[in-house]
């Protein structure tokens, strides 16, 4: 954590597919001995909250001597995860984090330092009833920076050409991967006022909203089982926070008489 601010990292990975033999194209159960090549990390893009868009980080396998050997790529993303206080992903709890962990341990790497993980797909599914919780749909409805689509190499062709070492395809993969991260950041900023887990004040020494604003106004009170608390409203994004002081204790103490 630098300058009393948490290190928040937006992250997206792309993986290579399994290459296998099959006897058909519908509802196939593929035995392990029919897998020709296992999956690996093909590329990743990441950006720290607060950094300008041109500071986005990226690595892929375009110059790897053996494309399946993703060790160098893993070392790059491991370092960023090890430094992060919070990571933000889209469906990353089910996919990105577990895929990275699998490749880390298979390459003899230790786990990175613990971090908080915020998944925008889980926020969307828990708080809203969108037609779809996919990044493409959410960004098309809520954001200006929308998830990009493949241009020259549509669909699976992009992955096929990257696996064949096509440098032009890797350029498109880079653009695609980076835009996913930029659109993810904008989506997160739209969703974070609705998300309790996006309270960075819990790990920061400075009273600051997750949106970066440090100005709050009082916004009524809230009564729960443990007591009565002052509520605060972020003047920028509208996130609401509860003060820690129990006002009920304070009010009750005024009624006590101390005999002298």
C-alpha positions as MATLAB code, in Angstrom:
seq = 'XXXXXXXXXXXXXXXXXXXXXXXXXXXXXXXXXXXXXXXXXXXXXXXXXXXXXXXXXXXXXXXXXXXXXXXXXXXXXXXXXXXXXXXXXXXXXXXXXXXXXXXXXXXXXXXXXXXXXXXXXXXXXXXXXXXXXXXXXXXXXXXXXXXXXXXXXXXXXXXXXXXXXXXXXXXXXXXXXXXXXXXXXXXXXXXXXXXXXXXXXXXXXXXXXXXXXXXXXXXXXXXXXXXXXXXXXXXXXXXXXXXXXXXXXXXXXXXXXXXX';
ca = [
       0.000    0.000    0.000;
       1.529    3.275   -1.130;
       0.551    6.806   -0.099;
      -1.999    5.296    2.335;
      -4.029    4.047   -0.636;
      -4.748    0.383   -1.365;
      -3.194   -1.077   -4.496;
      -6.262   -2.031   -6.578;
      -5.550   -4.144   -9.658;
      -7.954   -4.792  -12.555;
      -7.134   -8.074  -14.265;
      -8.154  -10.245  -17.215;
      -6.483  -13.354  -18.662;
      -6.852  -15.330  -21.878;
      -6.081  -19.047  -21.979;
      -5.248  -21.459  -24.747;
      -7.792  -24.245  -25.330;
      -7.260  -27.945  -24.743;
      -6.249  -29.829  -27.894;
      -7.779  -33.291  -27.952;
      -9.098  -36.151  -30.066;
     -12.839  -36.822  -30.152;
     -15.190  -39.338  -31.821;
     -17.920  -36.765  -32.323;
     -19.006  -33.130  -31.862;
     -21.918  -33.418  -29.409;
     -21.890  -34.179  -25.645;
     -18.433  -35.706  -25.691;
     -16.700  -37.079  -22.582;
     -13.001  -36.813  -23.371;
     -10.697  -39.241  -21.498;
      -7.357  -37.913  -20.287;
      -5.450  -40.111  -22.744;
      -7.218  -38.348  -25.634;
      -5.865  -34.909  -24.617;
      -2.988  -34.015  -26.937;
      -2.015  -30.669  -25.344;
      -3.101  -29.054  -22.081;
      -4.240  -25.461  -21.733;
      -1.924  -22.636  -20.606;
      -2.054  -18.853  -20.128;
      -1.928  -17.175  -23.530;
      -2.009  -13.535  -22.377;
      -2.966  -11.213  -19.553;
      -3.743   -7.513  -19.148;
      -3.827   -5.540  -15.903;
      -4.225   -1.953  -14.733;
      -3.983   -0.262  -11.351;
      -6.844    1.928  -10.180;
      -5.943    5.573  -10.692;
      -3.384    4.955  -13.438;
      -4.070    6.511  -16.860;
      -5.223    4.186  -19.630;
      -1.810    4.242  -21.322;
      -0.276    2.672  -18.204;
      -2.110   -0.604  -18.750;
       0.200   -3.641  -18.507;
       0.195   -6.615  -20.861;
       2.090   -9.818  -21.622;
       1.506  -12.627  -24.105;
       3.225  -15.632  -25.644;
       3.934  -14.203  -29.109;
       7.725  -14.283  -28.632;
       7.929  -17.439  -26.532;
      10.283  -20.083  -27.921;
       7.774  -22.741  -26.886;
       4.277  -21.244  -26.726;
       3.114  -23.738  -24.072;
       5.860  -22.586  -21.677;
       4.100  -19.693  -19.901;
       6.525  -19.449  -16.946;
       7.797  -15.942  -17.796;
       4.263  -14.692  -18.325;
       3.211  -16.213  -14.983;
       6.078  -14.515  -13.173;
       4.878  -11.138  -14.456;
       1.301  -11.512  -13.253;
       2.400  -13.201   -9.991;
       4.400  -10.082   -9.065;
       1.391   -7.829   -9.647;
      -0.873  -10.089   -7.576;
       1.718  -10.262   -4.796;
       1.780   -6.450   -4.593;
      -2.008   -5.969   -4.810;
      -4.276   -5.269   -1.842;
      -7.413   -5.738   -3.965;
      -7.992   -7.329   -7.372;
     -11.078   -6.712   -9.502;
     -12.212   -9.177  -12.184;
     -15.252  -10.191  -14.223;
     -16.062  -13.813  -13.355;
     -12.539  -14.044  -11.964;
     -13.431  -15.974   -8.827;
     -14.645  -18.868  -10.961;
     -12.108  -18.543  -13.787;
      -9.095  -16.170  -13.750;
      -7.966  -16.697  -10.153;
      -8.286  -20.494  -10.234;
      -6.657  -20.793  -13.651;
      -3.704  -18.693  -12.509;
      -3.384  -20.661   -9.271;
      -3.351  -23.924  -11.232;
      -0.537  -22.700  -13.464;
       1.375  -21.239  -10.494;
       1.463  -24.512   -8.576;
       2.177  -26.577  -11.715;
       5.220  -24.368  -12.321;
       6.508  -24.737   -8.763;
       5.536  -21.208   -7.727;
       4.373  -20.188   -4.255;
       1.029  -18.422   -3.736;
       1.117  -14.615   -3.943;
       0.425  -12.541   -0.842;
      -3.255  -12.537    0.255;
      -5.512   -9.982   -1.421;
      -9.189   -9.037   -1.458;
     -11.019  -10.173   -4.603;
     -13.998   -8.248   -6.002;
     -15.889   -9.922   -8.855;
     -18.164   -7.624  -10.878;
     -20.190  -10.572  -12.184;
     -21.065  -11.567   -8.615;
     -22.057   -7.979   -7.793;
     -24.277   -7.860  -10.887;
     -25.967  -11.196  -10.155;
     -26.501  -10.404   -6.471;
     -27.778   -6.830   -6.731;
     -29.527   -6.662  -10.109;
     -31.619   -8.646  -12.611;
     -29.897   -7.770  -15.879;
     -30.774   -9.722  -19.011;
     -27.189  -10.998  -18.942;
     -24.318  -10.630  -16.490;
     -21.675  -11.051  -19.196;
     -19.127   -8.263  -19.570;
     -20.199   -7.573  -23.157;
     -23.831   -6.969  -22.150;
     -23.111   -4.997  -18.966;
     -20.645   -2.644  -20.629;
     -22.985   -2.112  -23.598;
     -25.690   -0.909  -21.204;
     -23.661    0.935  -18.578;
     -20.334    2.055  -20.037;
     -18.750    4.173  -22.740;
     -15.754    1.830  -22.987;
     -17.392   -1.334  -24.253;
     -15.952   -4.827  -24.423;
     -14.346   -5.104  -27.852;
     -15.126   -7.698  -30.495;
     -12.691   -9.559  -32.711;
     -12.245   -7.815  -36.042;
      -9.914   -9.513  -38.492;
     -10.000  -12.850  -36.653;
     -13.580  -13.471  -35.454;
     -14.426  -15.932  -32.705;
     -12.142  -18.914  -32.247;
     -10.034  -17.888  -35.267;
      -8.191  -15.419  -33.036;
      -7.071  -18.197  -30.673;
      -6.235  -20.544  -33.559;
      -4.035  -17.949  -35.253;
      -2.294  -17.043  -31.993;
      -1.493  -20.718  -31.401;
      -0.034  -20.797  -34.922;
       2.300  -17.928  -33.978;
       0.564  -15.281  -36.099;
       1.990  -11.960  -34.822;
      -0.852   -9.996  -36.417;
      -3.362  -12.100  -34.459;
      -1.442  -11.437  -31.252;
      -1.755   -7.693  -31.898;
      -5.515   -8.136  -32.055;
      -5.423  -10.276  -28.914;
      -3.539   -7.484  -27.140;
      -6.129   -4.895  -28.157;
      -8.962   -7.238  -27.155;
      -7.423   -8.143  -23.781;
      -6.581   -4.544  -22.884;
     -10.059   -3.267  -23.777;
     -11.587   -5.915  -21.526;
      -9.623   -4.466  -18.612;
     -10.448   -0.840  -19.444;
     -14.155   -1.635  -19.795;
     -13.992   -3.702  -16.587;
     -12.637   -0.707  -14.679;
     -15.440    1.547  -15.947;
     -18.031   -1.115  -15.158;
     -16.663   -1.496  -11.645;
     -16.903    2.245  -11.027;
     -20.575    2.070  -12.081;
     -21.323   -0.883   -9.792;
     -19.209   -0.034   -6.756;
     -21.733    2.288   -5.021;
     -24.008   -0.778   -4.840;
     -21.337   -3.153   -3.528;
     -20.559   -3.484    0.162;
     -17.288   -5.291   -0.602;
     -15.987   -2.199   -2.429;
     -15.229   -0.427    0.858;
     -11.517    0.258    0.658;
     -11.629    2.307    3.857;
     -11.401   -0.996    5.711;
      -7.826   -1.458    4.501;
      -6.736    2.140    4.054;
      -5.320    4.568    6.596;
      -7.177    7.404    4.869;
     -10.925    7.938    4.905;
     -11.603    7.691    1.201;
     -14.393    6.207   -0.876;
     -13.674    3.406   -3.334;
     -14.199    5.932   -6.133;
     -11.264    8.007   -4.836;
     -13.324   10.826   -3.331;
     -12.606   11.906    0.242;
     -15.564   14.260    0.779;
     -18.619   12.977    2.655;
     -21.791   14.521    4.044;
     -23.952   13.231    6.881;
     -26.914   11.259    5.578;
     -29.235   10.410    8.431;
     -28.752    7.573   10.887;
     -29.195    3.796   10.842;
     -30.421    1.623   13.687;
     -29.291   -2.008   13.827;
     -29.087   -4.584   16.639;
     -25.775   -3.300   17.944;
     -26.916    0.327   18.118;
     -27.534    3.574   16.275;
     -24.977    4.914   13.811;
     -24.367    8.044   11.744;
     -24.584    7.465    7.970;
     -22.368    9.267    5.450;
     -22.844    9.859    1.713;
     -19.983   10.103   -0.792;
     -20.453   13.402   -2.639;
     -19.040   11.917   -5.833;
     -20.535    8.477   -6.528;
     -23.300    8.257   -3.914;
     -21.872    5.342   -1.934;
     -23.145    5.167    1.648;
     -21.022    4.396    4.677;
     -21.786    3.819    8.343;
     -19.812    5.497   11.089;
     -18.196    3.315   13.741;
     -19.337    5.273   16.812;
     -22.458    3.919   18.491;
     -24.683    6.980   18.930;
     -27.052    5.044   21.182;
     -24.313    4.668   23.793;
     -23.530    8.353   23.513;
     -27.196    9.361   23.869;
     -27.740    6.986   26.772;
     -24.681    8.298   28.615;
     -26.220   11.797   28.687;
     -29.101   10.460   30.758;
     -26.911    8.956   33.427;
     -26.523   10.813   36.697;
     -23.291   10.600   38.596;
     -23.657   11.194   42.331;
     -20.952   13.392   43.772;
];
